[in-house]
């Protein structure tokens, strides 16, 4: 799988730089729903990568891995809905 380390590093550094000099709400990015979903996709990809490492360390069975990944997805969906009122399963809201 292609690693996007450099692009992610550049974006994160730019956020940190902008935030360090921002005054008031001038740094609010005003993401569209699609922009937000793109961020979720990147975060979810990184989360699943680290979860896989943890599962390998614990020598989890494929069944337990599958259950954990499913629960993680449901928990992430609930977190997003709780704080944004966006349901990630309603794809039409993110097109």
Steps between C-alpha positions, in 0.01 A plus 500: 500500500623849419621700801403869505745593775633814331158640407365436851811659654460811284132539586555446873791747507293758316216460755742543790658808343163661426372427849809645665443843344119508488308765689136439588306287255696602188639147471166318481535296180125475413517143372223374276345165592712343224817660641410366844442150361841512327656573840305213657621263228862597568454465876318168467779365278762594760286366785453163330874478430584550868219267607647230274839544669332463841310191386824343371673574830212331686497210248124541454297250299346611171154487660605728787675734255184525293283568804742766625513672160119498476466643851762763426304610193176518697669697780651744250162547332338569839775746597461692175121507526509608866723800435405600144148365441636338182426134429791350308271231361295761313736526205281751316580757772868488400485522121 
